[in-house]
Amino acid sequence: MDLWEKVVKSKTIPAEGPEKLRHNAARLTGSSVVQEYDVMLEAGLEYSYLTYGLALVLLRVDYDEPGTLYTTAPLTAILDIVFVPHELPLAIS
């Protein structure tokens, strides 16, 4: 998935409903990936990961081609895990 074209430069933003939630999830997930990618480049790390409890996403930067971030799953698959409406238990305390 081209994060820049599909998420950052999106020409439309859904106003409501599941598509709005999916759009927000894509932006938040993209922000997390970009932040960790920046940390990896700044620290010279080849491997890192993102987790939020339901999934572990492994990240890799090949320093022969540092403009590409490799993941264990494409962003669309990660979003399918992140955005599962009404299927997760809600704990309120």
Secondary structure by P-SEA (a helix, b strand, c coil): cccccccccccccccccaaaaaaaaaaaaaaaaaaaaaaaaaacccccccccccbbbbbbbcccccccccccccaaaaaaaacccccbbbbcc
